[in-house]
Amino acid sequence: MGMQKLTYLFFIAGLLLFTGCKDYVDEYVTYTINEPVFMPVSEFRSAVAVEQPQPIVKQGKILFFNGYLYISQPEKGIHVIDNQNPSSPRNVAFIDLLGNADMQVRNNILYADSYIDLVWFDISDPAKPVYKGRKEEVFPQAFPPTENGFSIDYEKSMDRNNGIVVGWKKVEKRELVRYYKPRWWGWGGLQNDGAMYASVGEKAGAGTGIAGSMSRFAIYKDNLYTVMNNMLGIFDLTGGSPVKVGNDYYIGFNVETIFSYKNCMFMGTPTGMIIYSMEDPLKPERQSMISHVFGCDPVVVENDIAYVTVRSGTFCGQDANELIIVDVSDVKRPRHIVTYNMKSPKGLGIDEETLFVCDDGLRIFNTKDPRTIMHPDNILAHFKDMDGFDVIPFNNVLMMIAADGIYQYDYTDLQHIKQLSRLPIGK
């Protein structure tokens, strides 16, 4: 009789366990995800073309080289602007290049990303770029921006049998709890600001382009350095085509921008500035990191002083809007000098103690004493009524890309800075 009771108890326990499992199996989770839109690999890689000039529809990264501006239209291609006369810039060509965000130039060769690939062009005649080659799969996790905070189907997106991811479609899904697993968050290879890869302070060497502060490409000596998805890649440019040097270096912290100064690379991340020594150009060595609150932050450096902007209201951060100034004379021990409140700063540039910041339009400061740049005597100008994104100061001409145009200013006389031109962007 005791055995019968025991058997009965086991039966009841098993029934309850089975019922509980059934309830669990029947539970569902509903979520939104970005499903990839694919293009066949062969179609993607055959889509490169050099065309007649086209209107610039959307702002992106900027690069200056030998009197010409190169403007990335995110995901679409590169506009070539004859800027030999900054008072009258001319749109002269368009490079149709899917997935482009960043670019750099060395010795008349323009290097540009095309989602997962690196592509290069001969720009000896800037108005007639010539496609020269492509290195495949060097940025394997470079995806289009998602334009929202929903995750992406990472596993599906990485399957090259499906093709190359060239867009996203937002999909509502309902899935059994036991099958559900968290997806990869969709910050992707390009940033929402129009990316979303060098050097203004050092006045890039002969034959090297000058990129804006939002750049993820930098050139030092004979190498191209790229930062994307927490990784630093190095390409040797001494031969006829770029050669990938070893494996990527893990940087972390969602590194977003890179700036070359002396023999170091200064990298902007949402949580701070990281400094790497390039004393051995093929073996970067981390020197230090100076942390701050969350925010997007490009970096420029001049006279051993680094200028960093932090911005709120993006995937990068929280609620800080600041200009941070740091003494980097000892790259192993950077020292915070001062922090200024800003409205919503983005790109910035520095030229002989004149600082240009895209904030509430364009703000220009004398930085001879970084601790006093907000003194009225050191506020040189403030141009409003545009949404500035990034700048390149060179040879007393400030080139700024904004949401509605490419603005240029003559700052030869710092007491009378004047606008030279505006090339429209958008419809």
Salt bridges, closest charged atoms under 4 A:
ASP26 OD2 - LYS22 NZ 3.38
GLU35 OE1 - LYS156 NZ 3.32
GLU35 OE2 - LYS173 NZ 2.62
ASP82 OD2 - ARG90 NH2 2.90
ASP102 OD2 - LYS61 NZ 2.92
ASP102 OD2 - ARG216 NE 3.34
ASP117 OD2 - ARG45 NE 2.61
ASP117 OD2 - ARG134 NH1 2.77
GLU136 OE1 - ARG45 NH1 3.37
GLU137 OE2 - ARG160 NE 2.52
GLU155 OE1 - LYS181 NZ 3.52
GLU175 OE1 - ARG183 NH2 3.57
ASP193 OD2 - ARG311 NH2 2.24
ASP222 OD1 - ARG106 NH2 2.88
ASP248 OD1 - LYS244 NZ 2.84
ASP297 OD2 - HIS292 NE2 3.00
ASP304 OD1 - LYS262 NZ 2.99
ASP327 OD2 - ARG335 NH2 2.93
ASP330 OD2 - ARG333 NH1 3.51
ASP351 OD1 - LYS203 NZ 3.26
ASP359 OD2 - ARG363 NH1 2.74
ASP360 OD1 - LYS343 NZ 3.67
ASP360 OD2 - HIS382 NE2 3.53
ASP377 OD2 - HIS375 ND1 3.72
ASP387 OD1 - LYS346 NZ 2.71
ASP404 OD2 - ARG422 NH2 3.80
ASP413 OD2 - HIS416 ND1 3.00
